[in-house]
Amino acid sequence: MIDLYTYRTSNGRKASIMLEECGLDYALHIVDITAGEQDSPAFRAINPNGRIPAIVDTDGPDGAPLALFESGAIVLYLAQKTGLFLPEDEKDRWIATQWLMWQMGGVGPNFGQAFHFFHQNPADASDEAIAYGRARYGGEVRRLCDVMNARLAEAAFLAGKDYSVADIATYPWIALHKWFDLDLDGLPHLRRWYGEIKAHPAVQRGMDVPTRNQMENHARS
Ligand SMILES: N[C@@H](CCC(=O)N[C@@H](CS)C(=O)NCC(=O)O)C(=O)O
């Protein structure tokens, strides 16, 4: 059994989409990051970095429990565990790994910072600071989307012909495009990819973890 520690965010959704796509059973543990639960000693024992998502696989390598954090490590681990969503061919596997690292090092951090400057500025932030942050990180979001659009003009998926961990990790961030006033109409290959992945039932289930009801019940408990 896999225990998933998560919240309704793009990084959290990478793990839940991967679990759903792999058809793995998992137990959901909500970590309310708006209430500081990521800093609780119990969660820090699983992830000393105090960020979601994290998993504990009670049936890890050699049958022993394995705790893992960092969404990129989680999707790679689940891919290896199931033999799914990582190409078998060595060259293609490295291409998939390359785009997964591009997501982890580029898309995740820059989209995260852009989200902050578009929607989470503290009340006392100066107009200059907000404008600078929006220009810098909004510009990076646009640049990364252009890179992705060009890649998807030549390949069906980020890794090439196969849907892979790279697509699974990138999708939940692209799903936020409207929050950055980003219109996918000007990025036709990215829009095609986005529409195809959005149609996966497993992606729809994974995007809804935890559900709003589950979050409300957790907050009340
Ligand atoms: N590189 C990490 C980033 C994880 C991360 O930043 N998670 C956010 C939610 S999307 C979080 O836990 N934030 C809590 C906080 O900032 O205290 C990963 O990909 O797993």
The ligand as a Gaussian input file, in Angstrom:
#p B3LYP/6-31G(d) Opt

LIG

0 1
 N       10.376000      20.508000      -5.487000
 C        9.286000      20.117000      -4.649000
 C        8.393000      21.305000      -4.378000
 C        7.319000      20.978000      -3.390000
 C        6.540000      22.221000      -2.974000
 O        7.029000      23.353000      -3.088000
 N        5.317000      21.997000      -2.488000
 C        4.506000      23.108000      -2.024000
 C        3.071000      22.965000      -2.513000
 S        2.981000      23.016000      -4.277000
 C        4.474000      23.116000      -0.500000
 O        4.485000      22.083000       0.120000
 N        4.424000      24.319000       0.090000
 C        4.362000      24.463000       1.514000
 C        5.169000      25.626000       2.031000
 O        5.618000      26.445000       1.211000
 O        5.359000      25.707000       3.239000
 C        8.497000      18.991000      -5.350000
 O        8.424000      19.022000      -6.568000
 O        7.991000      18.094000      -4.660000

